[in-house]
Amino acid sequence: MLEIKNLHAKIDDKEILRGINLTVKPGEIHAIMGPNGSGKSTLSSVLAGSDVFEVSEGSASFYGKDLLAMPAEDRAREGLFYSFQYPVEIPGVSMVNFMRTALNEHRKYNNLKPYTAGEFLKLMREKKNLVEIDSNLTNRSVNEGFSGGEKKKNEIFQMAMLEPRVAILDETDSGLDIDALRIVANGVNKLKSKDTATIIITHYQRLLDYIIPDFVHVLHNGRIVKSAGKELALELEEKGYDWIKKEFED
Amino acid sequence: MSMVDTDIKTEQRYTSLFSEKREVLDKQVSQTIASHRNKSIRLFEEQGIPTKKLESYKYTNMLPLFEENYGYDFEHKVFQQDLSQIFRCDIHDLDATTVYLINGWYYRQNQLPNLLPEGVLIGSLAEYSTSHPEIFEAHYNQYAKNDEDSLVALNTAFAQDGFFIYIPKGIVVEKPIQIVNIMHSEGDLMAFPRNLVILEENAQAKILMCEHTAADYKYLLSAVTEVFVDKNAVFDIYNIQNQHNLTTNVSSVFIKQKEHTSVLTHNLTLHTGVTRNNIHVHMDDEHCEAHVYGLFITDKNQHVDNFSFIDHAKPNCYSEELFKGVLDDASTAAFAGKILVRADAQKTNAFQRNDNLLLTDMAKMYTKPMLEIYADDVKCSHGATVGQLDKKAMFYLRSRGIGVEEARILLMYAFAYEAVEKIRVEAVREQIRNLVEAVFRGELNKCNSCVLCDNDAETGFSCR
């Protein structure tokens, strides 16, 4: 369970998040929508532990623990997953080595024995099939030379491997053609369970045709200004964001 | 046995030592080796020990390093102990023909496999200089540039032994030949190993040189390796340096290439005190191909200087250089890459790159491409970068649960990876991958890459 209270964050004295309140319970899917510059991506990177932003006020608790006090790696090990809008290319680090290191760091954190090479490869095969990622992608360096769609699929594959309790998908749909979007959405749906929650950050509602949210929130000027069910996404698609901007001008 | 420390000029100490020891130096070698000494010591004296005043040594002042009071091993006694009992090389698991040198002297109890192809000679330079004068004289001191580098001249003046490899026409030596030089003494020591490699037409060989220090004394190692690669031959030389911080290692490799040859040099400096690598490739015929690579990983106060000189003397040749450095703490390094494309060397392709990763604000890298092009139909490029660990990549790794330390290791390794992958011999590449990773993990000390450092080891072989 993720509980965000009155979260403020700034970069170079410019306040971007101005009091976010959000509670995400196991089994729920939340969509956070909003115009460009509303703070969607800032919210997700602050939660993931990026040190680009400074949290100036508020709190976030993750299954009872103070999320904001943890370094990024511990947030991941506690079960928070952040799917990057722009996954980073890391030439020279193979996907296999990357994932094996990540997984074993998670296991070490939880006092579990590291996976043997055999166990790991078996798991990797299973998850690869689950999210329909091509074998030769996992034989390459992390994201190196991947197309936009491949990078996003790779994020979902990593999510499948790490089995998070809460996943934040930051504009996972941007730049995806409809086939890739379907594969990504299928992956997310297959990984969904009553114990896991998903936060989908998106500008458009198309992804929400495939991943049906329980709640839709509208972020504007660093605050959640409107929350409703999935019908809100359709309304936004139809009317755009201008009416929100007008209604909540300050 | 060491040089007397007085106020006289450092160079003079070496020339006096030379005069004094002349007879001893000549004792075990052929007339050919002896006959090159006088001229070389003169060249050394004229040029003086390189300081930063010299363009080619702009970032490394050799003078203080030669001022130390080193002992010498000119009357080398054959090492009596069984080396294999006290010495082990990580790369030993490799299916290779391994020979040992001690202080640059060929270890006479080296066991060579019976399966070496017919006509292949691997052994002591001093011995082969006497037993095979016709091959030796044609090549010895023909490629080393005594008049361009005083340290090369100094080596020629003091040269006594080293390894000699001869691969006759058409012979392919499939297994890598691994040459392990161990500095072993009971006091500070200098050595001038001299090596000669000859590949006849259409021959192939790969050499793996491993430089090690076995005892905690100051060492000055100034080696020269000459290589002649005849038509259609293929040759690889990997120089793996894993020495302690008190070592000064000067390694000069001179390669002469004939038509349709392919050579690869790779200097991997994993640990050192001060290292200077000179790589000279002379493309003396058309359709030569040269791959010149390097990887250096430094920390503390280590200093590594790579100097390469690719001489495109003839048309239609290809050269490719890649040097990568990872510098930690207050270490410093330099790269200077000279490419000379002579007037009639049309259709030359020459590419050079030097990329460096600085891990601290104190580490310093000097990089200098030097291209001289006198032909007009050529393709040449050069580039150099100096950067830090990528913060975005760091965050990406951490966001997957990888801790800062582990992420750093992954990223450093990722940076070095490109240079490691240039190794053409797969088995060697695999071994080097592990060695490099061990260096980044801080798990490779000077001992466990080649020396089995157990507590029972003989005095002088223990690293503790």
Interface residues (C-beta under 8 A of the other chain):
Chain A: A48 G49 S50 D51 P71 A72 E73 R75 A76 R77 Y82 F84 P87 V88 I90 P91 G92 V93 N97 F98 T101 A102 E105 H106 Y109 S141 V142 Q158 L162
Chain B: D390 K392 A393 F395 Y396 L397 R398 S399 R400 G401 I402 G403 V404 E406 A407 L410 L411 Y413 A414 F415 A416 Y417 E418
